[in-house]
Amino acid sequence: MTATAGPREEVRLDITGMTCASCANRIERKLNKVAGVQASVNYATEAATVVYDPAAVDTDTLLATVSAAGYAASLPAPPSEEPPAADDEPAEDRDLRQRLVVSAALALPVLVLSMVPPLQFDNWQWLALTLASPVAVWGAWPFHRAAAVNARHGASTMDTLVSLGIVAAYLWSLYALFLGGAGEPGMRMQFHLLAEQGAGSSEVYLEVASAVTVFLLAGRYAESRAKRRSGAALRALLALGAKDAAVLRDGVEVRVPVDALAVGDRFVVRPGEKVATDGVVVSGSSAVDVSMLTGESVPVEVGPGDRVTGASVVAGGRLVVQADRVGGQTTLAALGRLVTAAQSGKAPVQRLADRVSAVFVPVVLVVALATLATWLLVTGDVSAAFTSAVAVLVIACPCALGLATPTALLVGTGRGAQLGIVIKGPEVLESTRTVDTVVLDKTGTVTTGEMALVEQVGDAGALRLAAAVEAASEHPVARAVVAGVPGPLPEVDDFAARPGLGVSGTVEGHRVQVGRDVDGAVPAELAAAADQASAAGRTAVLVSVDGEVRGLLVVADTVRPTSRAAVRALRELGLSPVLLTGDGAGAAAAVAREVGLDPATEVVAGVLPEGKVDVVRDLQERGRVVAMVGDGVNDAAALARADLGLAMGTGTDVAIEAGDITLVRADLAAAADAVRLSRRTLATIKTNLVWAFGYNVALIPLAALGFLNPLLAGLAMAVSSVLVVTNSLRLRRFAAG
């Protein structure tokens, strides 16, 4: 690539027409041959990330280069005000689904008539031709088109094999019907173990052409849907932001779209609303829930001069914020870029079937031609020569290969869904085999992510009065206290809240204060308990009744009941766990000890969102294969960067979309089940592929030597497919640990 000194720009190209990883490699090579261009093409996301010198090349040249390679490319469409729903089906998927449904309906009677001789009536073969023709031509058109594109560029893929098998079976059937004896009214299909001299022209193989098309369309449709779901991370991320803001103009609030905000604008945020963009609090005070962005389980108290982040939620109180970052400069936008970079950095998974087919297809063509030529030279029988050559092509048709991955994937993912595990696609499974390290986000993953009352010290009566006062507050700590004190609570009068300090009120004639700063001297016992709670990363509030400190309430994010057993199960799978959190070292160490981790060697605390990606990257650079389990926006980039991302389904949409596997159950134990199920599914796929290739390798020589006629070859292909499907169905017996 020619080096240039000019400024570099980066652009993303959306690419259509790729059918396998080799397509992505071909486009990447073409782009990188252009002077001033450095490109990376990702088959899974159907996109190219291109860094280029605008002085040497423009985007039109990039688009033309992709087009010259035989594919279509376009610049991403600008975001619309109303983004499409996540379940909207693109036109390409609708086309595949339509072809699959119509082809299946037409192919079924062809298959039954061809394989069950007693059902064959006079001229049944012409009905079979009428039904099979649309399937072999229109239904299989995506495979024919892809094979033609690959052929123009001197390459072969699974589409080449599929197209060859369908075309060979269909054209031979046309020859037999119109030029041979298969078109006679009384024609019947009979089974023969060996190819008969002169019998080939009276046999048709329409069931082969139609059945192969249906099987492969089903696999292609399932794969397309899986890839489409994996590309929604950025849509979910951007949806987190506020849509508009109440901007102060001459002291009057004016609602404007968030895109219209400028640096220096002042806007109002009320309780329950999202902060529109990054800025500094000018007036007001409130607890702000930043867990969606930082993973902090305890809302942060903010006041004048404190920074707030766009997309965080104001839990109570009214804030006036002055914007200092807008548009692409915000924290939320930065996280979006992290997710994009991490996803683009994933190398496309080279499918085993495509790697082998690069050699397999030319070999099959050579063997078929050699078979035709040899039979013609040795016997001079044109019919026998074509019969054997077609038998080679039919037996080589990769029906079982096409079923090997999608059937195991569909059965495995179906069983996973029953167990609360969603696997997004076959690319995911490759990582589970070699993963040796699992990084666990703390908040919402190992813990519940919700505040709860974990300890009460002091006078029980005073604690009951404290809960009565807290019942008048909407603060998350207050809600945890009220939920943790059973029984009906008395009414409170003269309630007052002191932001960041606590609340107070009159209950049953007593003046009650709850918070960090209350009236009265703190007894040594309560002070020691407060220090102990603080060291463990917990939140402690004092209770003062009539000026005397009489109790202490400790609130904390609680560990999920199954987390300790889940960590043990992950270790048994050969994974080394690492606890990763934005919380302080004290809170992290306390949680680590509770779930059986070593705080000294298996905990990384105080990590910002960007730091989580760095931790994963550092582990990878040390030779570790990393799985990441998380649930928040702050985990999304790390989930995408990891070799295997497992997102808790109870977390944010962006984390779920960025992960490779979604754990629908709010249970870390599902992570161990997900790894086991993924490994089992991958092993099943590989077993299927070994069988399918072994079947081809073993039977192609028999077909070439004339020991297998095309009809029996079609039957053997069907049997091979049944065995592959049966092997995949064994995954239905997978049980959670």
N, C-alpha and C positions, 0 to 999 in steps of 0.2 A: 504494500500500500504506500502511495506517495505521501511523504510528510509535508505538511503545510504549516505556515506560521500564523495564519489568520485565526480569528476567533472561531470557536467551535459552537455549533448549535445541536440540540437534540430534538428528535421528532419520533413519534410513535406512529407506525403504519398498521392499520387493520388489514389482515390478509385473509382471503377466502380461497378455497379450492385445494387446501392441503389435506391429504388423506393419510399421511403417516409421517414419522419423524424424518425420513429421508427427504421428503418434500421440503421440510424446514431447513435441512442442511444444504439442499441445492440452492434455495433462495438466498441463504446466508452467504454461500460462496459467490454467487452472482453479484450481490451487493458489495461485498468486500473487494471485488475486483475493480470497482469504480474508484478513481483517484479521489482522495480526501474523505473517504467513507469508512466508518467502522460500525459494523452491524451485528446484532444478535437477534436471531429469530427463534421464537418460542412456539413450538407446535401446540402445547397445552392451552396457551392463552390466545393462539391464532393472531399473534402480533409480532412486529419487528421493532426493536429499539435501535435507532440509527443516530450515531453521532457523526456530523459532517461539517465540512468547511463551506459556508454559503458562498464564498468567493469562487469556489471550484465547481460546485454542483448545487442544484436546486431540487426542491421536492418533486417537481415534475419529472426530473431525470430519475429520481429514486422510484417513483411510481411506474415509469416506463421500463425500468430494469426488472422490476418484479413481473410486469406484464410479459416482457420478453422471455422470462423463465417459464411462462405458461400458467401464471396465477394472476389473481386480481388483487389489487391493493388500493386503499383509500386512506385519506387523513381522517382521524376520529371526528365524528360529528360533534358540534358544540352542545353542551348540556342544555336540556330544555327545562322549562319551568316545572313541567310535570313529567318526571322520568317514567319510563315504562315499568309496569309491574314486574316483579321478579319472576312471575310464572308465565309471562307472555312468551309465546312460542315463536321464534323467528321463522322467516319464510323457508329457509333451508331445511329446518326440522319438520315443518309442516309438509314440505314436498317429500321428504323421506318417509314420513308416516303414511302419507297418501299412497305412495308406491308400495309400501309394505302391506297395507290393508288390501288393496286391490289385487296385488300379486298373490297373496296368500289365498284369497277367495278363488282365484282362477287356477292356482296350482294344485289345490287339494284334489279336485276330481281327476286331473291328469295323472297324479300320483297313484290314486286308487285304481283307475282303469289300467294303467300300465303294469302295476305290480300284482294284480289279482286277475288271472286269466279267465275265470268263470264269468266275470263281469263284462268281458269284451264282446260287444255285439258287432254286427256288420257295419263297416265304415266308422267304427269308434275312433280309429286313428285320425280321421279328418276332424272330428270334434276335439280330440286332444290337440291337434295342430292349431285349431282356432283359438282354444283357450291358452295354449302355451306361448303363442307368438307375441301377444302384448307383454307377457312376463319377460320373455327372453330379450325383447327389444326395448320396450319402454321401461319396464320395471328395473332392468339391469343397466339402464343407460348411465347412471353415475359411475359404474365400474368400467363400462366401455369408454366413457369420456376420459376418465383418469388414466386408463391404460394407454389411450392414444396420446395424451399429454406426455406421459412418461416415455413412451416410445420415441416421440419427436426429440427428446433430450437424451436418448440413448440409455435409459434407465428402466428398471423393472421393479415392481412392488407386488404386494398381495393383490392389488387390483388387476395386474397383468395376468396372474394365475386365474383369478375369478373370471375375467373376461374371456380368456382362452378356453376355459372349460365350458362356459356357457355357449360360446360361439361354435366350438367344435361339435358339441352334442346337437345343437340346433341345426347347423348346416348339414351335418350328416343325415339328420332326420329328413330334411328337405330333399336331399339327394335320394334317400331310400324311398320316399313317398312319390316323387315325381319321375325319377329315372330308374329306380329299382322295383322290387316286387312288393314293397310295403304298402302301396296304395291300393292293392286289390281289395274288393269288398269283403272277402272272407278271411283277411289276414288276422292271425292271432300271434301274440307274443308268448314264446316258450322259453324256459330256462335251460341253458346248456353250460356245463362246466368249462368246456373248451370252445375256442373260436372254430366255427365250422367253415370249411372251404365253400365259398360261394354263398354263405348264409347271411353275410353282413348286410347286403343290400335289401334284405327283407325285414330288418329290425329298425325300430325308431327309438330315440333316446330323449324324447321330449320331457319325460319326468325328471331327467337329470338337469336339463337346462332350467326348468321352472323351479325345482326344489332348491337348487343351489342359490338361485336368485333370492328366494324368500329367506333362507337361512342367513345369508350375508346381509341383506337389508335390515333384518332384525338386529344383528350385531352392530351395524353402522349407526342405526337410530339410537340404540342404548348408549353407545360411546359419545355420540353428539350431544345428547342430553346431559351426560356427566360433565363434559367439557364446558358446556354453557353455564352450568351451576357454579363452576369453579371460578368464573370470571366476574363475579358480582361484588367483590370486596370493596372496590373503590366506590361503587354506587351506595353501598351500605355506609361507608365511612362518611361520604359527603352528606348523606341524609341526616347525620347526627347534628349538623350545625343548625343554628336558628335561621328561619326564613326571612324574618324582618326584625326591625329594631325601632324602639320609641326614642327618636333623636330629639334633643332639646334645641329648638330654634327660637331665639329671643324669649326664652323662658316657657315656651309652649311645646308640648310633646307632639311630634309628627311621626307617623308610622311610615318608614321607608324600607325598601328591600335591602337585605344585608349587603348586596353588591354595591349599593350606593353609598355605603359608609366610607368616610375618608379619615386619614390620620388626624387626630385632634378633635373629632366630633365627640360630643358627650351624649350618652344615651342612658335611659332608665331601664332597670331590670327589677321586676317585682317577684315576690315569692312564687316558686314553681316554674318560673320562666328560665330559658337558657340564656346565658351570656352570649351576645351576638358576635363578639370578636375579642381578641386579646386586648387588654387595656389595664389602666390603673384606677382604683376606686377614688373618686373625688369626694363623695359624701355618702353617709349611711354605713351600716354595718350588718353583717349577716353570716350565718354558716353557709358555706358553699360546698356542694357535693361534687368533688372532682374525681370520684372513683372511676368514672367512665374513661378518664384520660390518664390518671396517674396510678390507679390501683390503691390509693389510700382509702382505708376502710372508714376512717373517722372524718366527717366533714371539717373543712378548714374554716376557722373564724377569720373574716377579713374586715378591714375598716379603711379609713382614708389613708392613702399612700400604699396600700397593698396591691399586688398584681392579681388579676383574675384571667382565666383562660377561656377562650371561646368554646362553646358547647358544654361548659360546666353549668350546673343547675343551682340556682339560689334557693336554699332551703327555708329561709325565713328572713324578713326584713326587706327594705327597699334600698337599692344601690344606684348611685349615679356613677357611671364609668366613662373615662376618657379613652378613646381608642388610640392605641399606639402601633398596632399591626393590623393590616387588613388584607383581604384577598389571599394571594399565594404566600404571604409572609407569616400567616398565623400558625399556631402549633398544630391545629387540625390539618391544615394543608401540608405541613411538613410530615406529619404522620402518613398522609396519603402518598407522598412521594416515597417514603420509606417502604410502604407496602408495594408500590409499583416497582421500585428498584429490586426489592427482595424477590418478587415474583419473576421479574425479567431475568434475574441472575440464575434461576433454576434451569439447568440444561435439560433440553427435551429428552424424554426417556425413549431410547431406541428399542422399538419392539422386537422381541426375539424372532417372531414370524417374519418380519420385514428383513431382518439381517440374513436369515437363512434363504428367503425367497430371492435375494439378489443373486445368489448362486444357483438356487433350485430351478428358477424359471428357465434360464438359458440351457441348463442341463436337460430339462424335460423336453424343450424344443429340439435339441440335438438328438435325444433318444427317439422322439417321435419320427423325425425325418429319417434317422438311420433305420428305424423299424420299417418305414414305408419303402425305402430304397432296397433294403435287404430282402424283404418279402417279394418285391417285384423282380429282383434279379434271380432269386432262388426258385420261386414258384411260377412267376409270370401271371399270377392271379391278382388282378387289380382289386377285386372285392375283398379278398383275404388280406391284402396289403393295407387297404384303408381300414378294414375292421381292426387289425392289430394296432395301427397307428392311432386311431380314435380311442381304442381301449387305453392306450398309454395316456392320452390327454385327459380322458374322463377319470381314470384312476388317480391322476395327478391333481385333479381339481380339488382345491383346498377347502372342501365343505367342513370337514372336522376342524381344520385350522381356524376357519372363521368362527366356529362355535366355541373353540377352546377357551378363549378369554371371556366373551360376553356371558356365556352360560354360568361359568364359575362365579363371575362378578355379580350377576343378577341374583343367584342363589345365596351367595355369601352376604351381599348387601341386604337382601331380604331378611335373612336370619339376623343380621346385625340390627336392622330396624326394630325387630321384635325385642332385642336386648338393649335398645337405646343407643345404638352405634350406627352412624351414617358415614359410609366410605364413599368418597366422591368419584373415584375412577381407578382404572387399572394402574395408572402411573404411581398412585399412592403406595401400592403394595410392595414395590421394589425396595422402598426405604425400610420397611419394617423388618426385613430379613437381616439387615446389617446394623440397625440402630443399637448403640451400646450405652448411650447417656440420655436421661430424660430430665428436662428442665421443667420444674413445677412452679407456676405462678402461685403466690400465696393467697391473695384476697380473691374470694369467689371460686377458688379451685380447691386448694387444700382446706380453706376455711369457707364458711357459709357466705361471707361478704356482708353479713348483717350484724348490727350491734345487739348484744344481749347482756343482761345483768348476770355476772358470774360470781359475785361475792358481796356479802353484806356484813359489815362489822359495826357492832355497837347496839344501842337500844332499839329493839324491834318496833316499839311504839313510835319512836322518832322517825324510823325509816318509813313507816306507814304514812306519817304526816308529810314526809318528803315526796313520796309518790303522789300524794294528793296535789301538791303544788306542781310537780312535773306534768301532771295530767293536763294542765292548762297550756303547756308549751308544745310546739310542733317540732322541736329540735330532736334529731335522731337519738341523742343520748337520753333525752326525756322519755321518748317512746320506749326505749329499752328498759328503763327503770320501771315504768308503769306496767309493761308486759311481765316484768319479773316479780312484781309484788301482787300476790293473789288477794281475792276478796274485794268487796265494794269499797270505794274510797270516798271520804267526806268531801264536802264542797270547799272551795277556796275563795277567799275574798281578797281584795286589794292586791291582785296579782300584778307583778312587775318583772320584766326581763332586763337583765344587764348583759348586753352582747359581749360574749367572750368570758364573762365572769360567772353568770348563773342566773337563777330566778328566785323570787321571794313572794310571800303571800301570807294571809292569815287563815289558819285552819283550826276550827274548834277553839277559838280564842287565843291560839298561840301564834306568835310571829315566827315563821319558818323560812330559813334561807337554805338553798341548795346550790352548790357550785364550788369553784376553786377558791374563791375569796369570800369568806363568811365571817360574821362577828363571833368573837370568843376565842379563847386559847385552845389550841389543838392538843388533846391528851397524847402522851407518848405512844400509847398503843395504836391510836389512829394514825399518828404521824408515821410510825414504822410501817403500818399496813399500806399507807399511801405511797411511801417510798418504794416498797416492794412491788406494788402495782405499776408504778412508773417505770421501774427497772425492767419489768416484763413487757413494756410497751402497751400497757392497758391505761384506760382513762378512769381516774378516781375523782369523785366529787364528795365534798364534805356536807354534813347536815347539821345546821344550827337551829336550836329551838329556844326562843326567848333569850338569845345572846349566849347560849351555851352549846358548844360543839358536842353532839351526842352520837354521831354515827358517820359511817363512810360507805359509799356505794361505788362498786368497781364494775365498769362496763368494758366489754371487749368483743372483738370479732371472734366467733367461736369456731373451733375446728370441726369439720364434718365428722360424724361418728365413724364413717368407713375409711377415713383417710389413712389411719395407721395400717390397717390391713391391706389397703391399696398399695402403699409404699412397699410393704413386704412382698406383695405379689409382683410388683415391678422388678424388685431385686431378683426374685426367683426366675424371671425371664432374662436375666443377664444384663439388666439395665442399671446404671449407676445414677441415683437420683440427686438432683441439685435444686434447692429451694431458692427461688428468685423473687424479690419483692421490692417495692418502693418504700416500704415501712422501715423504721429504724432497726438497729441491730438487736435491741432488747426484745421487741415484739417478734422479730424473726426467729431469734434463738428460742423463745418460749414455745412457739409453734413447732419448731424443729424437734425439740425434745419430746413434745407430745406425740409426734407421729413417728418417732424412731430415727431421726436424722441427727448427724453430728453437727452441732452449730459451728464448730471450728473449721470443718473441711467441706461441708455439704450445704452451705448457706451463703448466698450473695445478697446483701441488704442495701437499702438506700439507693436503689437503681432507678434512674429516670427512663422514660420510654426509649430514648435513643440508646441508652446504656444496655437495655435488654437485648437489642440487636447485636451490640458489641460483645456481650457475654456469649451469645450463641455463636457468633463468628469466631471468637477466640477459641472456643471449644473445638470448632471445626478445623481451625488452623493447627490445632494440636493433634489432629488425626482422629478426633471423635466423630461418630455419626450421631447426630443430635435429634431427639424428639422434644417438642415443646408442648406443654399443656397450659392453656390460659383461657381467659374469658372476657377481657376488657379491650377497649380500643388501644390501650397502651401495649397490649400483647400482640396486636394484629401484625405489625411488621416482623416481630420475632417469630410468630407462627409461620409467616410466609418465608422467612429466611431459613428456618430449621429444615432439616432433611425430612422430617415428618411433623406436621402441625396437628395437634389434637385440641379442638375448641369445645369448651363446655357449652352445651346448648342453652343453659340458663343465663349465659352472658350476652354480650352485645352482638348485633347482627354482623358488624364488621369482623369481629373475631371469628364468628362462625364461618363467614364466607372466606376469610383468609386461611383458615385451617384446612388440612387435607382430610381430617376425620372429625366429625361432630359427635360429641357425647351428649345425647339428648337427656339422659338421666343426670340429675344433679348429684353425681357420685363419682369420685375419683377412681373407684374400683373399675368403672367402665373403661378407663384408659388401659388397664392391663388386659381386659377382655378384648378391647379393640386391637391391641397388638397381636394377641393370640389368634383372633379371627382373621386378621389381615395376613398373618404368616400362613395360616391354614389355607386361605383362599389362594395365595400366591403359589403354594405348593401344589394345589389342585390344578391351577392353570398350567404350571410347568409339566405336571404329569399328563395333562391333556395334550399339550404340544408335543411331548415326547412320543405319545401314542400316535398322534396324527402324522407326524413326520415318519415315524417308524413304519406305519402302515403304508405310506406312499413309497418309501424306499424298498420295502419288502415286495410290494405287489407290482411296481412298475416293471421289473425284469420279467415277471410272469406274463404281464400283458404284452410286452415286446416279443416274447418267444411264442406267442399265440396260445398260451394256456389260460387266457381269460378274455372272454368276449366283452364288448362294451356294456351289454345289459347286466351281466354279472358284476362288472366293474362298478356300475351304478348302484347295484344292490350292496356291494361291499362298502361303497362310500356311505350309503345310508346306515349300514350296520356300524361303521366307524363313528358316525355322528351320534347314534344312539348310545354307544359306549361312552363317548365324551360327555353327553348330557347326564347319563346315569352316574358317572363319576362325580360330576358337579353337584348332583342332588344329594350326595352324601353330606354336604355342608349343612343341610337342614338339621342334622343331628348335633350340631355344635352347641355346647352348653356353657353358660357363664360360670366363671370360677367362684 
